[in-house]
């Protein structure tokens, strides 16, 4: 069965890794202990044999050790239950010293090494009940091998020590795993407790309660960074939901107004017979409202495509200076109707790759915006220049200007400045948003500089290579 709890999985893996680690350490410690005990036994056997050999060299004969047990106790630290000792001739025959206890065999290789003055360690595994560790050492007098000392000790004590080590490890191993597993479970639950709090908090958050936030402990650890990241995401979601709700409300309001006017005019026209001129006037007014709805829907569709990343531009070479002059000529009548002067500044000959129709809409929106918010007697000017690898189109007016706060919101859809909201012909607040989307689709942007009462300058920055 799959474990769903992260704490359980962490505990399982932690305990498993600890189990493998303890097993490896236990095997390593067992090997080191065996090696250490073997080295100690060999060193002690060498000490005993060396003492006997030194006595033989001093006396010139093969003396009988006065106290063999005392000699073993001095080098081993204890008196072995069964010490082995024998003095042999260079050819492996028993000498004048009686063996203690009964003699053990000596291998031909060990005897050969002794004749060449070399000592040999051997382990006799066929002895009962435990193997015997033996040292065969030659006794050298005047460079000649006079005797061969054979000393040994049963490995019973070493085997008993190793057995006790294994029993102790076998008893402590499961206890250590149980304690470590329990401690790991408690630590995992304690470490993951903030995750439970975040889960419960996240379950309470919905589209209607996006103002709630996850608790941050302030420790700066991974979970705290996760909570901070989720809170930032919730903030963005809250803003997105708010914009969607505001967008829906504003779109409904802007569509409702022309539809209500359209419905009212048609109903009035149908209440009684009208002259052809009156019907014609109603149809003209209805057509204006339909055009207003069409522009609004078209703008919303363009913004929707821009938001979804599917706003496509038909990039072709566009003579930007000719396009600016053409749009300025189209907007002259509108400017004159508002009592404004629209004139062209310096137009540098610049050609870029772009969608001519969309760029025309961008310029019309900017100029239309400047005309709407410039009082009679003012002016609107256009200029085109080249700065590095960018083309800049500026639309400057002497209108009402924008406050710093308004400048941060003017590219938001359906946003209108306070002065515009008091005007019936102030538009629906999509023009600048659409213009910015078109500029961004061309890899550019729109910048604004403005002061209240001193006019505004909108600058379109477009890359020359598109």
Sine and cosine of phi, psi and omega as CSV:
sin_phi,cos_phi,sin_psi,cos_psi,sin_omega,cos_omega
0.00,0.00,0.73,-0.69,-0.03,-1.00
-0.96,0.27,0.73,-0.68,0.02,-1.00
-0.99,0.15,0.85,-0.53,-0.02,-1.00
-1.00,0.05,-0.40,0.92,-0.07,-1.00
-0.99,0.15,0.77,-0.64,0.07,-1.00
-0.90,0.43,-0.63,0.77,0.02,-1.00
-0.86,0.50,-0.67,0.74,0.01,-1.00
-0.91,0.41,-0.68,0.74,0.01,-1.00
-0.91,0.42,-0.67,0.74,0.04,-1.00
-0.87,0.49,-0.68,0.73,0.01,-1.00
-0.90,0.44,-0.68,0.73,-0.01,-1.00
-0.88,0.47,-0.75,0.66,-0.02,-1.00
-0.93,0.38,-0.63,0.78,0.03,-1.00
-0.89,0.46,-0.72,0.69,0.00,-1.00
-0.91,0.40,-0.64,0.77,0.02,-1.00
-0.89,0.45,-0.71,0.71,0.02,-1.00
-0.90,0.43,-0.65,0.76,0.03,-1.00
-0.90,0.44,-0.64,0.77,0.02,-1.00
-0.87,0.49,-0.75,0.66,0.02,-1.00
-0.89,0.46,-0.66,0.76,0.00,-1.00
-0.89,0.45,-0.70,0.71,0.00,-1.00
-0.91,0.42,-0.63,0.78,0.04,-1.00
-0.88,0.47,-0.71,0.70,0.00,-1.00
-0.90,0.43,-0.67,0.74,0.03,-1.00
-0.91,0.42,-0.64,0.77,0.02,-1.00
-0.89,0.46,-0.70,0.71,0.02,-1.00
-0.90,0.44,-0.67,0.75,0.02,-1.00
-0.90,0.44,-0.69,0.72,0.01,-1.00
-0.91,0.42,-0.63,0.78,0.04,-1.00
-0.88,0.47,-0.70,0.71,0.02,-1.00
-0.90,0.44,-0.68,0.74,0.01,-1.00
-0.91,0.41,-0.62,0.78,0.02,-1.00
-0.91,0.41,-0.68,0.73,0.04,-1.00
-0.87,0.49,-0.70,0.71,0.00,-1.00
-0.89,0.45,-0.69,0.73,-0.03,-1.00
-0.91,0.42,-0.69,0.72,0.02,-1.00
-0.90,0.43,-0.65,0.76,0.01,-1.00
-0.89,0.45,-0.67,0.74,0.03,-1.00
-0.89,0.46,-0.66,0.75,0.00,-1.00
-0.90,0.45,-0.67,0.74,0.00,-1.00
-0.90,0.43,-0.70,0.71,0.01,-1.00
-0.89,0.46,-0.66,0.75,0.01,-1.00
-0.90,0.44,-0.65,0.76,0.01,-1.00
-0.92,0.39,-0.69,0.73,0.04,-1.00
-0.87,0.49,-0.65,0.76,0.03,-1.00
-0.89,0.45,-0.62,0.78,0.03,-1.00
-0.90,0.43,-0.68,0.73,0.02,-1.00
-0.89,0.45,-0.76,0.65,-0.03,-1.00
-0.89,0.45,-0.63,0.78,0.00,-1.00
-0.90,0.43,-0.63,0.78,0.02,-1.00
-0.90,0.44,-0.68,0.74,0.01,-1.00
-0.92,0.40,-0.67,0.74,0.00,-1.00
-0.90,0.43,-0.62,0.78,0.03,-1.00
-0.90,0.44,-0.67,0.75,0.04,-1.00
-0.88,0.47,-0.64,0.77,-0.01,-1.00
-0.91,0.40,-0.64,0.77,0.01,-1.00
-0.93,0.37,-0.57,0.82,-0.03,-1.00
-0.95,0.31,-0.64,0.77,-0.06,-1.00
-1.00,0.03,-0.26,0.97,0.00,-1.00
0.96,0.27,0.17,0.99,0.04,-1.00
-0.60,-0.80,-0.08,-1.00,-0.04,-1.00
-0.98,-0.20,1.00,0.01,-0.07,-1.00
-0.96,0.27,0.37,-0.93,0.11,-0.99
-1.00,-0.01,0.84,-0.55,0.02,-1.00
-0.83,0.56,0.80,-0.60,-0.06,-1.00
-0.89,0.45,-0.59,0.81,-0.01,-1.00
-0.58,-0.81,1.00,-0.03,-0.04,-1.00
-0.90,0.44,-0.63,0.78,0.01,-1.00
-0.89,0.45,-0.66,0.75,0.00,-1.00
-0.90,0.43,-0.61,0.79,0.03,-1.00
-0.90,0.44,-0.70,0.72,0.04,-1.00
-0.91,0.41,-0.62,0.78,-0.02,-1.00
-0.90,0.43,-0.57,0.82,-0.03,-1.00
-0.91,0.42,-0.60,0.80,-0.05,-1.00
-1.00,-0.09,-0.47,0.88,-0.02,-1.00
-1.00,-0.09,-0.32,0.95,-0.05,-1.00
1.00,0.07,-0.10,1.00,0.06,-1.00
-0.43,-0.90,0.26,-0.97,0.01,-1.00
-1.00,-0.07,0.94,-0.35,-0.04,-1.00
-0.88,0.47,0.52,-0.86,0.02,-1.00
-0.92,0.40,-0.59,0.81,-0.04,-1.00
-0.70,-0.71,0.99,0.13,0.09,-1.00
-0.99,0.15,0.52,-0.85,-0.01,-1.00
-0.88,-0.48,0.71,-0.70,0.02,-1.00
-0.47,-0.88,0.65,-0.76,0.07,-1.00
-0.37,-0.93,0.66,-0.75,0.07,-1.00
-0.96,-0.27,0.85,-0.52,-0.07,-1.00
-0.91,-0.42,0.36,-0.93,0.13,-0.99
-0.97,0.23,0.23,-0.97,0.02,-1.00
-0.85,0.53,-0.28,0.96,-0.01,-1.00
-0.98,-0.19,0.14,0.99,0.09,-1.00
1.00,-0.01,0.18,0.98,0.02,-1.00
-1.00,-0.04,0.49,-0.87,0.02,-1.00
-0.86,0.50,0.64,-0.77,0.01,-1.00
-1.00,-0.04,-0.45,-0.89,-0.03,-1.00
-0.99,0.16,-0.19,0.98,-0.03,-1.00
-1.00,0.01,0.83,-0.56,0.01,-1.00
-0.93,0.38,0.66,-0.75,0.00,-1.00
-0.92,0.39,0.45,-0.89,0.03,-1.00
-0.56,-0.83,0.90,-0.44,-0.28,0.96
-0.96,0.28,-0.53,-0.85,-0.07,-1.00
-0.80,0.61,0.54,-0.84,-0.10,-1.00
-0.90,0.43,0.50,-0.86,0.09,-1.00
-0.94,-0.35,0.46,-0.89,-0.03,-1.00
-0.93,0.37,0.44,-0.90,0.05,-1.00
-0.85,-0.53,0.72,-0.70,-0.08,-1.00
-0.96,0.27,0.47,-0.88,0.03,-1.00
-0.87,0.49,-0.58,0.81,0.00,-1.00
-0.91,0.41,-0.65,0.76,0.03,-1.00
-0.90,0.43,-0.65,0.76,0.03,-1.00
-0.91,0.41,-0.63,0.78,0.04,-1.00
-0.90,0.45,-0.68,0.73,0.05,-1.00
-0.88,0.47,-0.63,0.77,-0.01,-1.00
-0.90,0.43,-0.66,0.76,0.03,-1.00
-0.88,0.47,-0.42,0.91,0.04,-1.00
-0.99,-0.10,0.19,0.98,0.06,-1.00
0.99,0.15,0.35,0.94,-0.04,-1.00
-0.93,-0.37,0.61,-0.79,0.06,-1.00
-1.00,0.01,0.46,-0.89,-0.05,-1.00
-0.66,-0.75,0.75,-0.66,0.12,-0.99
-0.99,-0.14,0.69,-0.73,0.05,-1.00
-0.67,-0.75,0.48,-0.88,0.10,-1.00
-0.89,-0.46,0.89,-0.45,0.00,-1.00
-1.00,-0.02,0.97,-0.23,-0.10,-1.00
-1.00,0.04,-0.21,0.98,-0.03,-1.00
-1.00,0.01,0.06,1.00,0.05,-1.00
-0.99,0.17,0.43,-0.90,-0.04,-1.00
-0.89,-0.45,0.55,-0.83,-0.09,1.00
-1.00,0.03,-0.15,0.99,-0.02,-1.00
-0.82,-0.57,0.44,-0.90,0.08,-1.00
-0.89,0.46,0.37,-0.93,-0.01,-1.00
-0.87,-0.50,0.74,-0.68,0.06,-1.00
-1.00,-0.07,0.83,-0.56,-0.10,-1.00
-0.87,-0.49,0.50,-0.86,0.14,-0.99
-0.80,-0.61,0.81,-0.58,0.06,-1.00
-0.94,-0.34,0.91,-0.40,-0.08,-1.00
-0.82,-0.57,0.77,-0.64,0.04,-1.00
-0.97,0.23,0.53,-0.85,0.11,-0.99
-0.98,-0.20,0.90,-0.44,-0.09,-1.00
-0.97,-0.25,0.81,-0.59,0.10,-0.99
-0.77,-0.64,0.86,-0.51,-0.03,-1.00
0.81,0.58,0.65,0.76,0.07,-1.00
0.98,0.22,0.08,1.00,0.01,-1.00
-0.91,-0.42,0.59,-0.81,0.05,-1.00
-0.99,0.15,0.92,-0.39,-0.02,-1.00
-0.99,-0.11,-0.57,0.83,0.00,-1.00
-0.51,-0.86,0.17,-0.99,0.07,-1.00
-0.78,-0.62,0.84,-0.54,0.01,-1.00
-1.00,-0.05,0.77,-0.64,0.06,-1.00
-0.86,-0.51,0.93,-0.36,0.04,-1.00
-0.84,-0.54,0.50,-0.87,-0.02,-1.00
-0.37,-0.93,0.21,-0.98,0.01,-1.00
-0.51,-0.86,0.60,-0.80,0.05,-1.00
-0.93,0.36,0.60,-0.80,0.01,-1.00
-1.00,0.04,0.35,0.94,-0.03,-1.00
-0.87,0.49,-0.72,0.69,-0.03,-1.00
-0.89,0.46,-0.65,0.76,0.00,-1.00
-0.91,0.42,-0.68,0.74,0.00,-1.00
-0.91,0.41,-0.61,0.79,0.04,-1.00
-0.91,0.41,-0.62,0.78,0.03,-1.00
-0.90,0.43,-0.69,0.73,0.01,-1.00
-0.91,0.41,-0.61,0.79,0.00,-1.00
-0.91,0.42,-0.66,0.75,0.03,-1.00
-0.90,0.43,-0.61,0.79,0.04,-1.00
-0.88,0.48,-0.69,0.72,-0.01,-1.00
-0.91,0.42,-0.65,0.76,0.01,-1.00
-0.90,0.43,-0.65,0.76,0.02,-1.00
-0.90,0.43,-0.69,0.72,0.02,-1.00
-0.90,0.43,-0.64,0.77,0.00,-1.00
-0.90,0.43,-0.52,0.85,0.01,-1.00
-0.98,0.18,-0.62,0.78,-0.06,-1.00
-0.99,0.14,-0.44,0.90,-0.07,-1.00
-0.86,0.50,-0.83,0.56,0.00,-1.00
-0.91,0.42,-0.56,0.83,0.02,-1.00
-0.90,0.44,-0.69,0.73,0.03,-1.00
-0.90,0.44,-0.63,0.78,0.03,-1.00
-0.91,0.42,-0.66,0.75,0.00,-1.00
-0.89,0.45,-0.72,0.69,0.00,-1.00
-0.91,0.41,-0.68,0.73,0.00,-1.00
-0.92,0.39,-0.66,0.75,0.02,-1.00
-0.90,0.44,-0.69,0.72,0.04,-1.00
-0.90,0.44,-0.69,0.72,0.04,-1.00
-0.90,0.44,-0.63,0.78,0.04,-1.00
-0.90,0.44,-0.63,0.78,0.03,-1.00
-0.89,0.45,-0.70,0.72,0.00,-1.00
-0.91,0.41,-0.67,0.74,0.01,-1.00
-0.91,0.41,-0.64,0.77,0.01,-1.00
-0.90,0.44,-0.68,0.73,0.02,-1.00
-0.91,0.42,-0.64,0.77,0.01,-1.00
-0.92,0.40,-0.66,0.75,-0.02,-1.00
-0.93,0.36,-0.54,0.84,-0.06,-1.00
-1.00,-0.07,0.05,1.00,0.02,-1.00
-0.86,0.51,-0.64,0.77,0.06,-1.00
-0.87,0.49,-0.47,0.88,0.04,-1.00
-0.91,0.41,-0.64,0.77,0.06,-1.00
-0.89,0.46,-0.66,0.75,0.03,-1.00
-0.89,0.45,-0.68,0.73,0.01,-1.00
-0.91,0.42,-0.60,0.80,0.01,-1.00
-0.90,0.44,-0.73,0.69,0.00,-1.00
-0.91,0.42,-0.62,0.78,0.03,-1.00
-0.92,0.40,-0.65,0.76,0.00,-1.00
-0.91,0.42,-0.54,0.84,0.02,-1.00
-0.92,0.38,-0.44,0.90,0.01,-1.00
-0.99,0.14,-0.29,0.96,-0.06,-1.00
-1.00,0.08,0.75,-0.66,0.05,-1.00
-0.61,-0.79,-0.07,-1.00,0.00,-1.00
-0.87,0.49,-0.44,0.90,-0.01,-1.00
-1.00,-0.05,-0.17,0.99,-0.04,-1.00
-0.74,-0.67,0.79,0.62,0.00,-1.00
-0.99,0.13,0.00,1.00,0.02,-1.00
-0.99,0.16,-0.29,0.96,0.03,-1.00
-0.95,0.32,0.49,-0.87,-0.01,-1.00
-0.73,-0.69,0.40,-0.92,0.04,-1.00
-0.97,0.23,0.55,-0.83,-0.03,-1.00
-0.97,0.25,0.74,-0.67,0.08,-1.00
-0.96,-0.28,0.77,-0.64,-0.05,-1.00
-0.98,0.22,-0.38,0.93,-0.02,-1.00
1.00,0.09,0.10,0.99,0.00,-1.00
-0.98,0.21,-0.38,0.92,-0.01,-1.00
0.98,0.19,0.19,0.98,0.00,-1.00
-0.99,0.16,-0.12,-0.99,-0.07,-1.00
-0.88,0.47,-0.67,0.74,-0.01,-1.00
-0.92,0.38,-0.57,0.82,0.03,-1.00
-0.93,0.37,-0.64,0.77,0.06,-1.00
-0.92,0.40,-0.57,0.82,0.06,-1.00
-0.90,0.44,-0.70,0.71,0.02,-1.00
-0.89,0.46,-0.64,0.77,0.01,-1.00
-0.91,0.41,-0.65,0.76,0.02,-1.00
-0.90,0.43,-0.68,0.73,0.02,-1.00
-0.90,0.43,-0.61,0.79,0.04,-1.00
-0.91,0.42,-0.64,0.77,0.06,-1.00
-0.90,0.44,-0.62,0.78,0.05,-1.00
-0.90,0.43,-0.66,0.75,0.03,-1.00
-0.90,0.44,-0.60,0.80,0.04,-1.00
-0.89,0.46,-0.69,0.73,0.04,-1.00
-0.91,0.41,-0.64,0.77,0.04,-1.00
-0.90,0.43,-0.65,0.76,0.01,-1.00
-0.88,0.48,-0.68,0.73,0.02,-1.00
-0.91,0.41,-0.65,0.76,0.02,-1.00
-0.91,0.42,-0.70,0.71,0.03,-1.00
-0.88,0.47,-0.64,0.77,0.00,-1.00
-0.90,0.43,-0.67,0.74,0.01,-1.00
-0.91,0.41,-0.63,0.78,0.02,-1.00
-0.90,0.43,-0.70,0.71,0.02,-1.00
-0.89,0.45,-0.68,0.74,0.01,-1.00
-0.92,0.40,-0.64,0.77,0.02,-1.00
-0.88,0.47,-0.71,0.70,0.00,-1.00
-0.89,0.45,-0.68,0.74,-0.01,-1.00
-0.91,0.41,-0.70,0.71,-0.01,-1.00
-0.92,0.39,-0.66,0.75,0.01,-1.00
-0.89,0.45,-0.67,0.74,0.02,-1.00
-0.89,0.46,-0.66,0.75,-0.01,-1.00
-0.91,0.41,-0.70,0.71,-0.04,-1.00
-0.93,0.38,-0.54,0.84,0.05,-1.00
-0.97,0.23,-0.52,0.85,-0.06,-1.00
-0.93,0.37,-0.61,0.79,-0.06,-1.00
-0.88,0.48,-0.81,0.58,0.00,-1.00
-0.92,0.40,-0.54,0.84,0.03,-1.00
-0.91,0.41,-0.63,0.78,0.03,-1.00
-0.91,0.41,-0.70,0.71,0.03,-1.00
-0.87,0.49,-0.71,0.70,-0.01,-1.00
-0.87,0.49,-0.71,0.71,0.00,-1.00
-0.90,0.43,-0.68,0.73,-0.03,-1.00
-0.90,0.44,-0.70,0.71,-0.02,-1.00
-0.90,0.43,-0.65,0.76,0.00,-1.00
-0.92,0.38,-0.66,0.75,0.01,-1.00
-0.89,0.46,-0.67,0.74,0.01,-1.00
-0.90,0.44,-0.66,0.75,-0.02,-1.00
-0.91,0.41,-0.47,0.88,-0.05,-1.00
-1.00,0.02,-0.12,0.99,-0.04,-1.00
-0.95,0.31,-0.48,0.88,-0.02,-1.00
-0.49,-0.87,0.25,-0.97,0.02,-1.00
-0.93,0.38,0.64,-0.77,-0.03,-1.00
-0.83,-0.56,0.36,-0.93,0.08,-1.00
-0.97,0.24,0.34,-0.94,0.04,-1.00
-0.83,0.56,-0.60,0.80,0.00,-1.00
-0.90,0.43,-0.64,0.76,0.01,-1.00
-0.92,0.39,-0.66,0.75,0.06,-1.00
-0.89,0.46,-0.63,0.77,0.01,-1.00
-0.89,0.45,-0.63,0.77,0.02,-1.00
-0.91,0.42,-0.65,0.76,0.02,-1.00
-0.91,0.42,-0.66,0.75,0.00,-1.00
-0.91,0.42,-0.64,0.77,0.05,-1.00
-0.88,0.47,-0.71,0.70,0.01,-1.00
-0.90,0.44,-0.64,0.77,0.03,-1.00
-0.90,0.43,-0.65,0.76,0.02,-1.00
-0.89,0.45,-0.61,0.79,0.04,-1.00
-0.89,0.46,-0.68,0.73,0.01,-1.00
-0.92,0.38,-0.61,0.79,0.04,-1.00
-0.90,0.43,-0.64,0.77,0.06,-1.00
-0.90,0.43,-0.62,0.79,0.04,-1.00
-0.89,0.45,-0.69,0.72,0.04,-1.00
-0.90,0.44,-0.66,0.75,0.00,-1.00
-0.88,0.48,-0.69,0.73,0.02,-1.00
-0.90,0.43,-0.64,0.77,0.00,-1.00
-0.90,0.43,-0.73,0.69,-0.01,-1.00
-0.91,0.42,-0.65,0.76,0.01,-1.00
-0.89,0.46,-0.66,0.75,0.05,-1.00
-0.90,0.43,-0.65,0.76,0.02,-1.00
-0.91,0.43,-0.65,0.76,0.03,-1.00
-0.91,0.42,-0.64,0.77,0.03,-1.00
-0.89,0.45,-0.69,0.72,0.00,-1.00
-0.92,0.39,-0.59,0.81,0.03,-1.00
-0.90,0.44,-0.67,0.74,0.05,-1.00
-0.91,0.41,-0.62,0.79,0.03,-1.00
-0.91,0.42,-0.66,0.75,0.00,-1.00
-0.90,0.43,-0.60,0.80,-0.04,-1.00
-1.00,0.06,-0.03,1.00,0.04,-1.00
0.98,0.22,0.31,0.95,-0.02,-1.00
-0.93,-0.38,0.28,0.96,0.05,-1.00
-0.97,0.26,0.95,-0.32,-0.08,-1.00
-0.99,-0.16,0.65,-0.76,0.03,-1.00
-0.91,-0.42,0.71,-0.71,0.04,-1.00
-1.00,0.04,1.00,0.06,-0.11,-0.99
-0.96,0.27,0.87,-0.50,0.07,-1.00
-0.59,-0.81,0.32,-0.95,0.05,-1.00
-0.87,0.49,0.80,-0.61,-0.02,-1.00
-0.81,-0.59,0.82,-0.57,0.09,-1.00
-0.98,0.21,0.99,-0.16,-0.15,-0.99
-0.91,0.42,-0.59,0.81,-0.01,-1.00
-0.91,0.42,-0.64,0.77,0.04,-1.00
-0.92,0.39,-0.61,0.79,-0.01,-1.00
-0.91,0.41,-0.66,0.75,0.00,-1.00
-0.90,0.43,-0.69,0.73,0.01,-1.00
-0.90,0.44,-0.63,0.78,-0.01,-1.00
-0.91,0.41,-0.70,0.71,0.01,-1.00
-0.91,0.41,-0.62,0.78,0.02,-1.00
-0.88,0.47,-0.64,0.77,0.03,-1.00
-0.91,0.41,-0.60,0.80,0.01,-1.00
-0.92,0.39,-0.54,0.84,-0.10,-0.99
-1.00,-0.04,0.00,1.00,-0.03,-1.00
-0.87,0.49,-0.72,0.69,-0.05,-1.00
-0.89,0.46,-0.63,0.78,0.02,-1.00
-0.90,0.44,-0.67,0.74,0.00,-1.00
-0.91,0.42,-0.68,0.73,0.02,-1.00
-0.90,0.44,-0.61,0.79,0.02,-1.00
-0.89,0.46,-0.43,0.90,0.03,-1.00
-0.99,-0.11,0.09,1.00,0.01,-1.00
0.97,0.26,0.51,0.86,-0.03,-1.00
-0.90,-0.44,0.33,-0.94,0.10,-1.00
-0.95,-0.32,0.75,-0.66,0.02,-1.00
-0.89,-0.45,0.90,-0.44,-0.04,-1.00
-0.72,-0.70,0.37,-0.93,-0.04,-1.00
-0.99,-0.16,0.66,-0.75,0.11,-0.99
-1.00,-0.05,-0.54,-0.84,0.01,-1.00
-0.95,0.30,0.79,-0.61,0.03,-1.00
-0.89,-0.45,0.98,-0.22,0.01,-1.00
-0.97,0.26,0.64,-0.77,0.02,-1.00
-0.94,0.34,0.96,-0.29,-0.08,-1.00
-0.74,-0.68,0.70,-0.71,0.08,-1.00
-0.85,-0.52,0.77,-0.64,0.02,-1.00
-0.80,-0.60,0.21,-0.98,0.12,-0.99
-1.00,-0.08,0.87,-0.49,-0.02,-1.00
-0.19,-0.98,0.01,-1.00,0.04,-1.00
-1.00,-0.06,0.94,-0.34,-0.10,-0.99
-0.87,0.49,-0.67,0.74,-0.04,-1.00
-0.90,0.44,-0.70,0.72,-0.01,-1.00
-0.94,0.34,-0.61,0.79,0.05,-1.00
-0.90,0.43,-0.58,0.81,0.07,-1.00
-0.89,0.45,-0.67,0.74,0.04,-1.00
-0.89,0.45,-0.65,0.76,0.02,-1.00
-0.85,0.53,-0.76,0.65,-0.04,-1.00
-0.91,0.41,-0.65,0.76,0.02,-1.00
-0.88,0.47,-0.68,0.74,0.00,-1.00
-0.88,0.47,-0.68,0.73,-0.01,-1.00
-0.92,0.39,-0.71,0.71,-0.01,-1.00
-0.92,0.38,-0.66,0.75,0.03,-1.00
-0.87,0.49,-0.66,0.75,0.03,-1.00
-0.89,0.45,-0.66,0.75,-0.01,-1.00
-0.91,0.41,-0.65,0.76,-0.01,-1.00
-0.91,0.41,-0.66,0.75,-0.05,-1.00
-0.89,0.46,-0.59,0.81,-0.14,-0.99
-0.94,-0.33,0.40,0.92,0.11,-0.99
-0.90,-0.43,0.84,-0.54,-0.01,-1.00
-0.90,0.44,0.36,-0.93,0.03,-1.00
-0.83,0.55,0.61,-0.79,-0.04,-1.00
1.00,-0.06,-0.18,0.98,0.01,-1.00
-1.00,0.09,-0.17,-0.99,-0.05,-1.00
-0.59,-0.81,0.41,-0.91,0.10,-1.00
-0.78,-0.63,0.75,-0.67,-0.03,-1.00
-0.79,-0.61,0.54,-0.84,0.02,-1.00
-0.85,-0.53,0.55,-0.83,0.03,-1.00
-0.52,-0.86,0.47,-0.88,0.01,-1.00
-0.71,-0.70,0.78,-0.63,0.00,-1.00
-0.59,-0.81,0.21,-0.98,0.01,-1.00
-0.90,-0.44,0.79,-0.61,0.01,-1.00
-0.78,-0.62,0.98,-0.21,-0.04,-1.00
0.92,0.40,-0.83,-0.56,0.01,-1.00
-0.98,-0.21,0.46,0.89,-0.02,-1.00
-0.75,-0.66,0.53,-0.85,0.12,-0.99
-0.97,-0.25,0.69,-0.72,-0.01,-1.00
-0.84,-0.54,0.80,-0.59,0.08,-1.00
-0.93,-0.37,0.84,-0.54,-0.02,-1.00
-0.93,-0.37,0.69,-0.73,0.08,-1.00
-0.86,-0.52,0.96,-0.29,-0.06,-1.00
-0.93,-0.37,0.60,-0.80,0.04,-1.00
-0.69,-0.72,0.19,-0.98,0.03,-1.00
-0.93,-0.37,0.60,0.80,-0.12,-0.99
-0.99,0.11,-0.46,-0.89,-0.15,-0.99
-0.96,0.27,-0.32,0.95,0.02,-1.00
0.98,0.22,0.06,-1.00,-0.06,-1.00
-0.72,-0.69,0.62,-0.78,0.09,-1.00
-0.98,0.20,0.32,-0.95,0.03,-1.00
-0.82,0.57,-0.63,0.77,0.00,-1.00
-0.91,0.41,-0.64,0.77,0.01,-1.00
-0.92,0.39,-0.54,0.84,-0.01,-1.00
-0.91,0.42,-0.46,0.89,0.01,-1.00
-0.99,0.17,-0.19,0.98,-0.07,-1.00
-0.88,-0.47,-0.12,0.99,-0.18,-0.98
-0.92,0.40,-0.36,0.93,0.02,-1.00
-1.00,-0.04,0.12,0.99,0.08,-1.00
-1.00,0.10,0.71,-0.71,-0.06,-1.00
-0.89,0.46,0.63,-0.78,-0.01,-1.00
0.92,0.38,0.13,0.99,0.05,-1.00
-1.00,0.10,0.72,-0.69,0.07,-1.00
-0.71,-0.70,0.64,-0.77,0.00,-1.00
-0.92,0.39,0.28,-0.96,-0.08,-1.00
-0.85,0.53,-0.66,0.75,-0.02,-1.00
-0.91,0.41,-0.54,0.84,-0.02,-1.00
-0.95,0.30,-0.55,0.84,-0.02,-1.00
-0.92,0.38,-0.35,0.94,0.01,-1.00
-1.00,0.05,-0.08,1.00,-0.01,-1.00
-0.97,-0.25,0.67,-0.74,0.01,-1.00
-0.95,0.31,-0.46,0.89,-0.01,-1.00
-0.98,-0.20,0.44,0.90,-0.07,-1.00
-0.98,0.21,-0.03,1.00,0.00,-1.00
1.00,0.06,-0.03,-1.00,-0.05,-1.00
-0.96,-0.28,-0.04,1.00,0.06,-1.00
1.00,0.04,0.44,0.90,0.02,-1.00
-0.94,-0.35,-0.27,0.96,-0.13,-0.99
-0.85,0.52,-0.80,0.60,-0.03,-1.00
-0.93,0.37,-0.59,0.81,0.04,-1.00
-0.89,0.46,-0.68,0.73,0.04,-1.00
-0.91,0.41,-0.67,0.74,0.00,-1.00
-0.88,0.48,-0.68,0.74,0.02,-1.00
-0.91,0.43,-0.64,0.77,0.02,-1.00
-0.89,0.45,-0.66,0.75,0.02,-1.00
-0.91,0.41,-0.66,0.75,0.02,-1.00
-0.89,0.45,-0.68,0.73,0.00,-1.00
-0.92,0.39,-0.58,0.81,0.05,-1.00
-0.90,0.43,-0.38,0.93,0.06,-1.00
-1.00,-0.08,0.14,0.99,-0.02,-1.00
0.98,0.18,0.29,0.96,-0.02,-1.00
-0.89,-0.45,-0.38,-0.93,-0.02,-1.00
-0.31,-0.95,0.19,-0.98,0.07,-1.00
-0.85,-0.52,0.79,-0.61,0.04,-1.00
-0.93,-0.37,0.46,-0.89,-0.03,-1.00
-0.73,-0.68,0.66,-0.75,0.15,-0.99
-0.79,-0.62,0.79,-0.61,-0.08,-1.00
-0.37,-0.93,0.42,-0.91,0.12,-0.99
-0.66,-0.75,0.68,-0.73,0.01,-1.00
-0.83,0.55,0.78,-0.63,0.02,-1.00
0.99,0.15,-0.06,1.00,-0.05,-1.00
-0.85,-0.53,0.19,0.98,0.06,-1.00
1.00,0.03,0.02,-1.00,-0.05,-1.00
-0.67,-0.74,0.43,-0.90,0.09,-1.00
-0.75,-0.66,0.90,-0.43,0.05,-1.00
-0.98,-0.19,0.79,-0.61,-0.05,-1.00
-0.89,-0.46,0.86,-0.50,0.07,-1.00
-1.00,-0.06,0.85,-0.53,0.01,-1.00
-0.95,-0.32,0.87,-0.50,-0.04,-1.00
-0.79,-0.61,0.66,-0.75,0.03,-1.00
-0.95,0.31,0.58,-0.81,0.00,-1.00
-0.96,0.29,-0.53,0.85,0.03,-1.00
-0.98,-0.22,0.93,-0.36,-0.05,-1.00
-0.88,-0.47,0.00,0.00,0.00,0.00
